[in-house]
Amino acid sequence: MFPAGTTKANCWFQWNNAKPNTSIMASWYYVTDDIRILDYTFDIPRKSGSGGISLAMPVGKELPSGLYRVDLKKDKRVLRSLTFRVREKNSL
């Protein structure tokens, strides 16, 4: 759960026994309104390791409150799906 006013969400991950230069796509969704926000493709550089990706708002903007999801995919197959929520303003 992220507080109201959040401007950036990070997704950290690790991999093992992968083929170097394998392309992975991160797809970010605003589940609350069924909106695909962003697709970002990156290559993992080595057999094992860790990395991170971010969803960031422009300066002066905040992530809207609600439910989000990020899917990490290889060749359209979802490897891992993670959800998170941004609280509404004035909620406990």
SULFEN-V132480 format. One record per backbone hydrogen bond with DSSP energy under -0.5 kcal/mol. CO is the residue of the C=O (numbers start at 0). NH is the residue of the N-H. E is the energy in kcal/mol with one decimal. If there is no record, write none. Layout:
co=(CO & CO)
nh=(NH & NH)
e=(E & E)
This chain:
co=(1 & 2 & 5 & 6 & 8 & 10 & 12 & 14 & 17 & 18 & 21 & 23 & 24 & 24 & 25 & 25 & 26 & 27 & 27 & 28 & 28 & 29 & 29 & 30 & 34 & 34 & 37 & 39 & 41 & 43 & 43 & 46 & 48 & 50 & 52 & 53 & 54 & 57 & 65 & 66 & 66 & 67 & 68 & 69 & 70 & 70 & 71 & 71 & 72 & 73 & 75 & 76 & 79 & 81 & 83 & 84 & 84 & 85 & 87)
nh=(86 & 5 & 62 & 56 & 54 & 52 & 50 & 48 & 19 & 21 & 43 & 41 & 26 & 72 & 27 & 39 & 70 & 36 & 37 & 30 & 68 & 32 & 34 & 33 & 29 & 36 & 27 & 25 & 23 & 20 & 21 & 17 & 14 & 12 & 10 & 55 & 8 & 60 & 85 & 30 & 31 & 83 & 28 & 81 & 26 & 72 & 78 & 79 & 24 & 76 & 77 & 73 & 71 & 69 & 67 & 1 & 86 & 65 & 90)
e=(-3.0 & -1.3 & -3.3 & -2.7 & -2.6 & -2.1 & -2.6 & -2.2 & -0.5 & -1.2 & -2.4 & -2.7 & -0.6 & -3.1 & -0.5 & -2.6 & -2.6 & -2.4 & -1.3 & -0.9 & -2.0 & -0.8 & -2.2 & -1.2 & -3.3 & -0.6 & -3.0 & -3.3 & -3.2 & -3.0 & -0.6 & -2.8 & -2.5 & -2.6 & -2.9 & -0.5 & -2.4 & -2.3 & -2.6 & -0.9 & -1.5 & -1.8 & -2.9 & -2.5 & -2.6 & -0.6 & -3.3 & -1.4 & -2.9 & -2.0 & -0.5 & -2.3 & -3.0 & -2.6 & -3.2 & -3.4 & -0.5 & -2.4 & -1.5)
